[in-house]
Amino acid sequence: MTPTHPTTAVPPAQTNDATFFGIPIGQFGFFSSLLLSAATGFMAFFLTTFCSIFGVMLYDGIHHLSLQNLNISYKFIAAPVGLTALLFSLAYLLSLWVRRKLAGQN
């Protein structure tokens, strides 16, 4: 019979990186941050456009109007939401990148 030795658990290395659903977003570089911010802005714009077109169609159907110009959904609803999402994600991701550079990590 071999003697058993108690094993000691090694705690995982603790980092202060920001994560989003387990994805370390604090490790992105400058161009990755720009690309992800642009992708976030485009995604928000197109999702909002989709929802706002249906909203304008419902509004037309409920109020028996004929706005048939869906330009409202692009200009006044989706563009501000997309630009806001782009600016917030750009500010957040670039602040993480600058903070990491100032701390001397990579």
N, C-alpha and C positions, 0 to 999 in steps of 0.2 A: 504494500500500500504506500502510495507516495503522499507525502505531506502536502497539504494545500496551503498556499500562501495567500493572505488577504491581498486583494488588489486595491490599489488606491485609484479613485476616480480623478481624472485630470479635468479640471473645469475648462470649458472652451474659452478661447481667447476672446476677451471682451473688447468690442470696438464701439465707438460712438457714431457709426455710420447710420445714416437715415435709410430706412427700408420701407418698401411699399409692397404689402403682401409677401414679405420675405425676400423681395428683390432688392439688392443693395443699390439704391439710387445715388448714394453719396460717392460712389466710385466712378461715375461717368466723367469723361473728359470734356473739354470745351466743345468740340464739334459734336460729340454725342448729345450733350445738353441742348445744343442748338437744334439738332435734328429731332430730338424727342419733343422739344417745345413746339416746333413747327407741326409735327404729327399730332400733338394734342390740340393745337389750334384748328387744324384741318378737320380732325375728327369731331370737335365740338361744333364747327361751322356746319358740316354736312348733316350731323345728327339733328341739330337745331333747325336746319332748313327742312329736313324731312318732316319733323314734328310741326313746324310752323305752317307748312303747306296744308297739312291736314287740318290744322287749327283754323286757317283762313277759309278752307272749304266748309268746315262745320259752321263757322260764323256766317258764311254766305247762306248756307242751308237753313239755319235757325232763324235768321232775320230776313229771309227772302230777298236778299240783295244779289246783285250780280257784279261783284268786284273783279271778276275774271282776270285781273292783273295781279299776278302772284309776285310782282316786284316788291310788294310790301314785306313778304316773308324773307326775302334776301336782304334788302337794304336796312330795314328797321328792326329786324328781329335777329336773324342769323349772323350778320356781319358784326354787330356789337358783341354778341356772345362769343363768337370765334376769336375776335381780337382780344377780348378780356381773358379768355382761356389761354391764348398765346402769351400775353403779357405776364399773367400770374405764373404760368409754368416756366417761362423764361427767367423771371426774377428769382423764383425758388431754386431752380436747378443751377443757375449761375451763381447764386449766393452759396450753395453747397460747394461748388467748384472753387470759388474764391476762398472760402473758409478752409478748405482742404489745402490749397496752395499756401495760404498764410501760415497754416500750422506746420508746414514743411513735410507733408505727406505726399510723396510722388509729385 
